Amino acid sequence: MLRQVLHEGLKTSFHKLGHFVANHPVFFASAPVLLSILLGASFSRYRIEENVEYLLAPKHSLAKIEGNLVDSLFPVNRSKHTLYSDLQTPGRYGRVIVTSRKGSVLEPQHVDLVLKLHSTITHIQVPMLGFNYTFAHLCLLDDSKNCIVDDILRALEEMRTARASNRTVLPLRYPITRLKDGREAYIGHQLGGVTPVSSGREGVRTARALQLTYYLQAASPLNEVVAARWELLFCKELESFGKAHPELGLYPFTSSSLQRDFQRTSHVSERPLLFSLAVCLSLAVLCCSMRDCVRTKPWLGLLALVTVSLATLTSAGIFNLAGGKYNSTYLGIPFIMLGHGLFGTFEMLSSWRRTREDQHVKERVAAVFSDCMLPFTASTALHLVTFGIGASPFTNIEAVRLFCRNACISVLFNYLYILTFYGSNLVFAGYLENNYRHSLFCRRVPKPELLQQKPAWYRFLMYTHYNEEAAEPGDLRAYETHLLVAFMKRYYCDWITNTYVKPFVVLFYLVYVSFALMGYLQVSEGSDLSNVVATETSTIAYTRAQQRYFSSYSPVIGFYIYESIEYWNTSVQEDLLEYTKGFERISWFESYLNYLHGLNISTSLSRSNFTEHLRSGFLRQPRYLHFSDDIIFAKRADGEFDVVASRMFLVAKTTENKREEMSILLDTLRKLSLTSRVKFIIFNPSFVYMDRYASSVGAPLKNSCIAALFLLFFSTFLAADPLVNAWLTVTVASVEFGVVGFMTLWQVELDCMSVLCLIYGVNYAVDSSAPLVSAFALGRESTRTRWVKVSLERHGVPALQSYVCYGAALLPLAAVPSNLTRTLFRCLFLTALITAFHCLAILPVLLTFLPPSKRKRRERKNVTENQEEIECVEMADSTRVVDQITTV
């Protein structure tokens, strides 16, 4: 009872709202336009978010805390002897992978070219304020005030010097080699595609690639500006050098490459987006057109897109005024608004066709609002809840949170503008129709007897169907010249409910579930940043080269002991050696123990002797001097020194699945650090993106789905039938399951963009299926099959119009050379396709033999009618008896 009261009360409210809009159409048509123009002027505050790590890395992660601790203990200015390109990225830098088209990069001619390239890079000049800055003015300096360069360059210089003096060139050891000064250096991240002379670490026979890194200072605003310009000139110089020396392949990368290529998606998407808008606009006009010149509504198809565009402009203006910064993930918001807006406008147009043509326009608009706005409001509320949960502080990835926040604002204004702007234009179109005026030329169409006297071309342009008699509500005979209405009513409804078609539809659904399950079991997370940049960029080229030539070893992992431990204790020494066993190591601790063994000194010394030998002997040796950057000493109260913190560097042997193996390694070492008596942390900048990425990227989707389920559960009292929400829940689950499975089979990983599309998929499935299921549940009398046909006739046409226009709008995205738009296109296209399959095929078939049942209602109605007949007969009989008694 409460359900019916609330349902009727809301419908009455929307009926009055429709009357109000119909009474003031000029105001509601002009106010959204003026508001959009005023807010659109705020694009002068347009800004771009440049910090990619802020957007894509989990905000609350242990890796960020560990990174801050590492920076406080061992800042970059302590690493004055060497820097590891995979471990330290201090502000600005330039990096290049050099490959040989033929032969090895260690061949003499290639070595000379690499050293010539190094000389060219170090002589790049940046004019600024009347001074030419070079790499020598910008580089990071070591203790000797020399620029820090990669160890592989020193090794190549030694090879060229030995060759010039006719000395034997000793092969490089790999991945740790020994330089001329006796120092051991790790070159696994600098030399790639290595073929060893023999098994083990004996030497390098050939190498296909080199990686060089040039670190720049950015200590002041002037240095920052100069370093940024140096990076641009660095890329241009490499391009010129590559053209002059085609025997080398050069793949540059700088500190700003990722941000520039991430935002480049917006620039390469401009033309496809305009083409997408034009295609969608054309199809929307065609879908609203028909042979009848009075009842055709091409302007309403055009105005549907105008409504979405105005809402987009308004929400973008609010975003700019609020100080927001744009990023490429916002490309998905217009498509969310388009899907939401198309369903609302086409449903209103379909409801308009079902109203009585002899009614006044205001009554017809009020009937449209009463019929459509309740489910459209419910679906808008679902959009706001699901995206609102994603915009909450519980979302750990900033790009997802910002996207959901702006999507909420956009959907809200989309709803308001459809309610006002589109509703008022429906009033204007209604006046044209009721007065039998041409929908394009606004000229009154003559009656049939007068029209027959006109020329053939005039009759063709002015063709319409005059209704002399009042039509029943829902009578679509006047609209059967509409192609989609005729197709749905005459052919599709009978075909999909045919007894011989149903088994094939169910079989096809089982095939769909099996393939979706196969993909669902292969879901993988996409924490690789190359998934969100444009394809034809330096970032993609560099990433591919790195995966091809430098996948044998992991990035350098910092092993940091942040508390004072008993390094002189034999058991502690054994623990440390056990923890680092199996890694390639650059370790002061292991080198110090070997140093003591070389002097025939026991490693189990007292605290004072251990520290004294370390400070006065080991670190004074030239080949061990660089280890002074890896140890922090503190003076005790008794005057002795103690090691309070230290670091070592570990490198793991990896395969092609480098990122997955690094994630497993991170979890393993973290668990070890919790149980070990040696308090240590591990860090690499890539851990910031890996740490908790799977849980962070999946949490918004999980929370939004839970919120949607709760909303569907608690809104059962507003639905026509409790089973409506049950069917919607099952449909949403089936659609989401299929999208996740098929997007995995289509090589789409679970990243921030695909998760946002999946959140929208929940709303899109509800938008599509809710009117169909509600119309079926409201049906009284007749049979299931009959009401399935009626539901398809009423709501199948607007759904089909929405799918056609939305799918066509998505197709140009496939041509954008960007991984981000590729993910966006594939996820949204699968969402639209799978939802259409469910709403136009699966639901109509399943509703013909699954609850809610029509038989019980029909039997209940028949029983009620029989009871009324019995009561009437009894009353008639008793009356006759009373009459007879009175007569006697």
N, C-alpha and C positions, 0 to 999 in steps of 0.2 A: 504493500500500500504506500509506504513512504517513498519507494522508488518511483512509483507513478506520479505522486504529488510533486516530487522534486523535478522529475523529467518534464512534466507539463508546465511547472512554474518557470523553468529555464526557457522552454520553448516560447512561452508567453512573453517573457522578458525580451528575447531576441525578436519576437514579432513586433513589439513596441519600438525596439531599436531600429528595425527596418522601416517602420513608419516615420520615425524621426529623421533618418537619413533621407528618405524619399521626400520629406517636406522641406529639406534644406540641401538640395543637391549641389547648388553653386558653391556654397561654403565648403562642403566636404570635398568637392573636386579641386578647389583652389588652395585650400589650407595646406595639404601635403606638398603641393608643388612649391609654394612660397617657402615653407619650412626647409625643404630639400635644397633650394637655391641658397638660402641664408647659411645653412650649415655647410653646404658645399664650398663656400668661400674660405673655409678653414684649411683648405689644402695648401695654403701658404705655409702652414706649420708642418708640412709633411716631413717626416724623419725616418731614417732606416736604422734598424738594430744591427750593430756591427759585431757584437759579441756572440759568436756561435756557441761557445761553451755555455754561456748563460742560458741560451735557448734549449739546447739539446742534451746537456748533461744533467743527470739527476741532482736536484738542489741539495737534498739532505742525504749525503752518502759518507761512509767512512773514509773513502778515498780522498775526499776534499779535506777532511780533518787531518788525515795523514800527510797530505800535501802541504798544509800549513805548518805542521810540525817539522817536516823536512826542510821547508824554507827557513824556518827559524833556527834550526840547528846547522844546516849546511846551505847557506844562500849561494847564489851563483858566483858572487865575488870571492867565495872561498875556493872555487874550482879553477884556480889560476893556471894550472898546468894542462888540464885537458877537460873537454866537455864531451858528453855522449849525446849525439843528436837525437836519440830516441828517449833520452831521460831528461835532459834539460832543454827547454825552449825559452830562453830568457828574452822576452819581448820580441824584437825584430830579428829576422834572420833570412838568409837566402840559401836554398839547397838545390842541388842539381844531381841527377843520375846520368852518368855518361856511359853509353853502351857502344860497342863496336859492331858495325854492320857485318864485318867479316874478320875472323880471327879473334885474338885475345887482346884485351885492353893493356896487357902487360908487355906486348910486343914493342920493340924500340920506337917505331914510328908513332904508335898510339900513345906511348908514355910521353914523347915529346909534345904531342898535340894536347894532352891533358895538362902538362905543365905550362904550355903556352896559354891554354884556357885559364888556368889559375892566375897567370900573370895579367891577362886581359881583365879578369874580374877585379883583381886588386887595384887596377889603375882606372876603374870607372870613376868619373868625376861628376859631382853634383854641385852645380853652381847655386850659391845661396848667399845673399847679402854681400856680393862682391868677392866671395871666396869660393874656391873649388875644393869641395870635400871629397876625399878618397876613402878607400877601405881602411887605410892606416889611421885616419882621423876618427873613424866610427867603430872600429873593432874592439872587442874585449881583450884586455891585456893580461899577460901573466906576470910573475914576479920580476922578470927581466925586462918588463915594459915592451915586450914583443907581442904581436897579434897571435891569438890562439888559432891554430889551424889544425886540420885533421892529421892524424899520424900517418895515414896512407900517403899524404903528400911528401912527408919526410922520407918514407920508404922509397917512393918513386925518385926523389932527388938522389938518394944513395945509389939506386940502381943506375941512374944516368951518369953519376960521377964515376962509378966503378967501370961502366962501359967505356967512358971517355979515357980512363987511365989504363985500359986494356987489362983490367983485373976481372977475375971470375965473379959473376953476379950470382950471389947465393939466392936460392928460391925463398920466397916469403913463406913463413909458417902461417897456418890458418886454423882457427880464428884468432889465436893470440900469437903475435910475432914479437921478435926481439929487435929493437932498433940499434943503431950504431953506438949510442951512449950506454947500452946495456939494459935499457928500460924495456919492460914488457908492455905491449900495447894491444888492446883488443881492436881488431879491424873487421869483425864479422858484419858490422853494419855499414862498413865503408867499401868492402870488396864483395861482389855478388856473382852468382853464376859460376862458382868455383869448381874446377876439376882437379882433384889432388894428384900429386905425383904417385903416391901409393896410399894404402890404407893408413889411417891415423892422421897425425898432425906433422907429417914429415915435410911437406912443402906444397906449393901451389903450382900446378902445371899450366893451366889456363884460367882466365877469368873473363866473364862477359860484360861485367858492369862495375862501375865505381860510383860511390856517392860522396859528394863533397858538401860541407856545410860551412857557411860564413856567418858568424855571430856578430850582431851589431849592438852598440850601446843605445839606450833610450832613456838616459838619466834625466833629461830636461825636455821641455816642450820643443825647443829648437832641434835637439837631437832626434826627437820623434818625427818631426816633419822631414828632416834630412834623410833619416833612415827609410821613411816611407817612399820618398822619391828615389832613393838608391835601389830599393826593391823593384820599382818599375823599370829603371834603367838596367837592372840586373837581368830581368826577363827579356828586354829588347836586345841587349848585348848577346845573350845566349841564342836568340833567334837569328841574329846576324852571323854569329860564329857557326851555327849549324848549317846555314846556307853556304858559307864559304868552305866548310869542311863536311861534305855529305857522308864521309866514311864514318862519322860519329853520329850517334843518336843522343840528343839532349832533352831531358825532361825536367824543367825547372819547377820549383815550388818555393813559396815564400810564406811568411807569417800571415799575410793578408789574402793568400790565394783561396783558402777555404771560404772566408767571408765573401769575397768577391764572386766566386763561382756559385755560392749559395744564393746570393741575390740576383745572379744573372738569369736565373729561372724566370724572374718577373719580366725581364726585358725580352727574352726569346718567346715568351707566352703572349705578348701583346697582340700580334696579328692573328694567331689561332683563336684567341679569345674573342676578338672582334668578328671573325668568321663564324665562330660558334654562336654568338649572339644573332648574327644575320640569319643563319640556318634555322635556329630555334624560332626566330621571329616569323620567318616565312612559313614554317610548318604550323605555328600557332594560328596564323591568319587562315591557312588552308583548312585546319581542323575546325575552325569556327565558321567556315563558309559552306553554303549549300546553293542549290539551284534557285530556291525561292528568294527573290530580291528583297523581300520585307523581313523575313525571319532569319536570313543570314546575318551573322554578327562578326565580320572580319575586324571591325574596329575594336571589339572586345578582346579578340585574340591579340591584337597589337597592344592594347592597353594593359593586358595581363603582364607583358614584358616591361611596359613602362612602369607599372606598379612596383615590380621587383627592383627595377633600376632606381626608382625614387627612394625605396627603402634602403637600398645599398648606399646611395649617396648620403642619406640622412645618418645612418649608422657610422659611415666612414667619417662624416663631419664631427660627430660626437667623439669618436675615437681620437681624431686629431686635436680637438679642443681639450681633451683629457690628458694630452701629452703622450699619447701612445706612439710607439715606434713600429714601423711596418717591417714584416719579414715575409719570405716567400710562401710560408705555409698558409697565409691568408688567401691564397688563390682558391682554396676550397670553399670559402664562405659564400661567394656568389652562387655556386652550384647547390649548396644547401638551401639557400633562399629560393633558388629557381625551383627545386623539387617541391619545397613547401608551398610556394606560391601557385604553381601550376595546378596542384590538386585542389586548392581552395577556389581558384577562379573557374576551372572547368566544372567543378561540382556546382558552383552557383549557376553557371550557364545551363547545366543539365537540369537543375531544379527549376530554372525559369521555363524550360520547355514543358515541364509537367504542370505548370500553373494554367488556370483557365484564361483563355484569351479575351473573354467578355468582361473580365474584372478590370477595375481601375489599376493603373500602373502602381500606385502606392500599395494597393492590396497585394499585387503580384510580388513586389519587392519585399513586402513584409512576410509573405509566405515563403519566399526564397530564404530570408534570414532565419525564419523559424525552422526551416527544413535543414539548412546546411550549417549554420553557425554553431550549433551545439557540438557536433562531432569535430568541426574544424577548430573550435576553441579547446576541446579536449586534447586534440593532437598537438596544438600549439603549446598547451600546458605541459604535455609530455616532452616536447622539444626543450622547453625552459628548464624542466626538472633534470633531464639527462645531461644537457650541456651545463646547467648550473652546478651539478655535482662535479663535473669535470673542471669547472672554473673555481672550485673551492680550494682552500689552502692545503687540502689533503693530496692534491695532485703534485707529484714530485718533479715533473718535467715542465719547465716554464713555457715552452712552445705550445704544449697541449693546454695548459691553463689559460694562456692568453687567447688561443684560438677559441676555446669554449666560451670565454667571457664575451668576446666579440660576436660569436655566433648567437648567444642569448640576446644581445642587443639587436642584432640584425633580424632575427626571427620575430622578436616583439614588434618592431616597426613594420615588418612585412605583414604581420597579422593586422595591425592597426590600419595600414594603408589599403589592404584588401577590404577591410570593413568599411572604410570611408571613401577613399578615392575610387576604387573599383565599383563599390556599391552605388555611388552617385552616378558614375558613368553608365551603370546598368539601368538607372532611372531614365537617363537621356535616351538610351537605346530603346527602352520600353515605350516612351512616348512616340518615337518614330514608328515602332511596330504597331502600336494601337491605332495610330492615325494612317496606317497603310502608306507609309512613305518609304522611298527607296533608301536602303541602309547606307549607300555610298553617296548618292546625289541629293538625298533628302527631298526628292520630288514625289508628290503624291501619285500613287499608282492607280490608274483608272480601273473601273470595274470590268469584268470579263466582256460584257456586251459592247462596251466602248473600246476595249483593248483589241477586239477582233477587227476593228476598222483601221487600225494602225498598221504601218509596214512591218515586215517580218523581223528586221533588226530591232525595232522598237519593242515588239512583242517578246523577243528573246531577252532583252535587257530588263523588261518590266514584268516578267513572269512572276506570279504569286498565286497562292491558294486562298480565296476568300471564304471565310467561315460565316455563313449567314445565321447559323444556329449556335446556341451556347454549347461549348464543348465540355466534356467531363474532365476533371482533374486527372492528369497522367495520360491523357489521350495524345499519342505521338503520331497520329496519322498525318498531320500537317507537316511533320518533320521527317517523313520517310524518304524525302528526296536527299536528306543528309546521308552521305555515303556510309559513315561509320554507324549511324543509327540503323540504317537499312541492313547493313552487314550483320550487326549484332542481333537484330530482331529476327531476320529471315533465315539466316544461315548458322551463325555460330552457336546461338543458344540451343537450337535443336541438335546440333552436331555434338557438343560437349556433353549433353545429357543423354546421348544415345546409349542404349544398353551395351552395344558392341564396342563402343569407344572407351567406356569406363575401365575395363580391365587393362587396356593398353596404357591409359593414363596412370593407373596405380603401379603398373610394371615400370613405367618410365620414372616414377617417383622413387621406387626402390633402387633403380640404377643410379639416380641422382644421389640418394643417401649413401650408397656404397662408395661412389667416387669422392663424395664430400668427406667421408670417414677416412679414406685413404690419404687425402690431403691434410686432414686435421691431425693425423698422427705424425705428420712430418713438419709441423709448424716450427719455425726457427725465428729467433729474435734478430732484428736488424740494427745492431748498434754501430755498424760501419757508416761513417759520415759521408762516404761517397754515394750513399743512397738518397741524399737530399740535395745534390748539386746537379747542375747542368752537365750533360754527357760530353759534349765536345769542348772540354776545358782542360786546363793544365792539371787540375786536381785529379781528374779521372786518368789522364795519361800517366801522371806520376804514380798514382796508386797501383795501376796495372803493372808498371815497370817494377815497382817495389815488390809486389806479390810474385812476380815472375822470377826476379833475380835475388831477392833478399828474404825469402821465406824459409830458409834453412835454419835460421836462428831467431829466437824471440827478441823483442826489444830489450835493451839493457834494463834490468830490474835492480833498483836500489834496495840493499839489505841494511837497515838502520837499527843499530842497538842504541836505544835512547836512555839507558840507565847504566850506572857503573856496575860492572860485574867482575868476577874474579878471573881475569884473563889468564893468570898464572896457574890457576887450578887445573890439574890434569883432566878431571872429569868435565869441566866447562870447556876445555879445549876439544875434547872428544865430541861433546855435543855440538859445538860450532862446526867442526869438520863434518859431522854427520848431517847437519842441516843443509850444508852447501854441497854435499856429495851429489854427483850426477849433473851438476851445472858446470859450464865454463865460468871460471872465477877470475876476477880482478880484485884480489884480496890482500890488504896489507897484513892481515893476521897470518895467513898461510905463508906469505913471503917472509914474514918475521920469524916464524917457526923454522923455515928452511934456512934462514940466515943463522939462527942459533945452532942448528944442526951442522952447518958448514964450519962453525967455529968450535965444534965439539962441546957445546954448552948444553946442559940439560934444559928442557923447556919448562920443567916444574921448579921455577925459581920463586923466591920470596917476592912480595909485592914491590919492595923498593928496588931490588935488583932487576926485576922484569921491566919496570918502568924506566930505570936508569939505562939499561942496554937499549931500550926502544928509543929514548930521546937522544942519548949521546952517541950511540953507535949506528943503529939501523937507519934512522932518518937523516944522518949526516952523509950517508953514502950517496953519490950522484944518481945512481940508478934507482934508488928508493926515495929520493927527495920528494917526488910527486905525491907520495903517500901522506905527506904532512897535511895535505888538504882533507884527508879522510879521518883524522883523529882530533878530538877535542880534549885538551888537558885542563885540569883544574888543580889549584894548589890547596892542599889540605891544611888543617889547623896546625899540624906538626911540621909544616914546611915541606913535606914530600908532595910529589905530583901524582895525580891519579887520572886514568882514562875514564872520563864521564860519559862520553858518547863516541861512536865510531860508525863507519859505513864501509860496506863492501859492495861489489857489483857482480850480479849473477846473470848468466845468459843460458837459456834452455834451448835444447835442440827441438825444432818444431817441424811440422809438415805443412801442407797447403792449407789445412784448417787452423791457421795460426790464431785467429781471434777466439775460436772455441777453446783451443788448448790453453790460451792465456787466461781465459775465464776460469777454467778448471784449476789451473795453477794458482790463481789468486785465491780461490776458495780453499785449496789444500794448505797453502802457506798460512792463510789467516787462521785456520783451525789449529795448525801447529803452534802459532804464536800464542794461542790461548792456553795451551797445556804446557808449554815449555817454561823452564825456569829462567831462560834467557829472554828478557823482554825486548822484542824486536818488532819492527813494522817493515812492510815492503811497499814500494811505491814505484809507479810509472805513470806518466801523464795519461796514457790510454785507459788506466784503471778508473779515471773520473767518469768516462763514458760507459765502461763495462759494469761498474759496481752498482748493484741493485737495478740494473737497467730493465731486466725482464719484469721484475715486480713493479717498477716505477711506470713502465709503459703500459702494463696490463691493468694496473689499478684503476685508472679512470674508466676503462671499459667495463670492468667488473662492477665498480660502484654505480655506474650509470645503468647497467642492466638490472642490478638489484633495486635501484630507485624506480626504474620503469615497472618492474614486477610489483613493487609495493603500491605504486600509483594505480596500476591496473586492478590490484586486489581491493584497494580501498575505494575505488570508483565504481564498484559493481552496483551500488545502489543508484547510480546515475544511468546505468545502461538499460537498454530495453529488456534484456534478459541476462541473468547471471552467467549463462553459458557464453555470452558474447565475449566477455573478458577472458574466459578460458580458451576460446578459439583464437583470440588475438595473441595470447601468451604462447600457445603452441605454434602459431604462424611465425611469430618473431623468433622463437628458438630455432625453428627449422630454417628460416632465412639466414640467420646469423651463422648457424652451423655450416650451411652451404657456402656462404661467402668466405668464411675462414678456410674451409677446405679447398675450394676452387682457386682462391687467390694464392694459396701455397703451391698448388699445382701449376699456377701461372707465374711462378718464381717471384712472388711478392712476399717479403719478410714482414714480421710483426714489428713495425717501427712506429714513431709518433704519428706519421701521416696515415698509415693504414688503420691505426687505432681510432683516429678521429673519424675516418670513414665508417668504421664499424659502429661507433656510437651513433652516427647519423643513420646507419642501416636500421637500427631499432625503430627510430621515428618514421623512416620511410615505409617500413613494413606495416606499421600501425596506420599511417596515412592511407595506404592503399587498401588494406583489408577491412578496416573498421566500417566504412559505409556499406560494403557488400554484406558482411556478417550481420550488421544491425538491421538492414532491410530484410534479410531472410528471417531473423528472429522475430521481427515485428509482424510477420505475415500471419494472417488468420485464415481459417478454412482452407480449402483446396489441398494440394499435395506438396511434398517436398520439391519434386521436380518443377512444378509450376512456379513455386516461389524462388527457386534458383534462377529460373528464366527471367522472372520479374526483376530480381536483384541485378542480374547481368544487364538487362535492358536499361535499368535506371542508373546504375553506377559503373557498369562495364565500359560504357562509351567514354565518360570523363577519365577513367583510369587508363584506357587505351590511348586517348589523346595525350595524357601526361607522359606515358611511357615513350611514345613516339617522339614527342618534342624533347624530352629530357635525354633520351638516348642519342638523338641527333646532335644535341648541344654538347654532349660528351665526346663525340667522335673526333672533332678537331684537336682535342687534347692529346690524342695518340700520336700526332705529328710533332709535338713539342719535343725538342732534343734535351730532355731533362729527366733524371731519375725520379725526382719528386712528383712531377706531373704524370709520369708513367704509373707510379703507384696510385696517384689520385684517380686517373682514368680507369685503371683496371679494377680498383675496389668499387668505385661508384657505378661503373658499367655492370659489374657482376651483381651489385645490390639491386639495380633496376631490373636486370634480366631475370634474376631469381625471384624477385618479388612479383614481377609480371607472371612468371610461371605459376607461382602459388595462387595469385588472385584470379587469374583467368582460366586456370586448368585444375589445380589440385583442390582448392576450396570448393568450387562448384561441383566437383565429382564427389568429394567426401561428404558434403552437406546433404547429398541425396540419400545417404543411408546411415548417417551418424547424427546424434542429438544436436540441436533440440528437435523433438518430434512434433509433427503436426497432427498425428492421429489422435493423441490424447486430448488435445484441445478440441478437435472436431467431435470426438466422442462426448467430451464434457459439454460442448455446446448442444449436441443432439439430446443429451440427457436432460439438460436444462429446458430445452424446448418441449420435450415430452412431459416433463413435470408440469410446465405451464399449461399444456393441453389437458392433462388429467385434472388439474385444479379447476380449469374452466368447465370441464364436463361435470365434475362433482357439483360445482356451483349451479350449473344449469339443472342437474337432476334435483338438487335440494329445492331449487326454486319451484320446479314443477310440483314437487310433493307439497310444499307450502300452499301453492295455489289450489291444489286438489282439496286440501284440508279446509281451506277457507270457503271453497264452494260448498262442501258438505255442511 
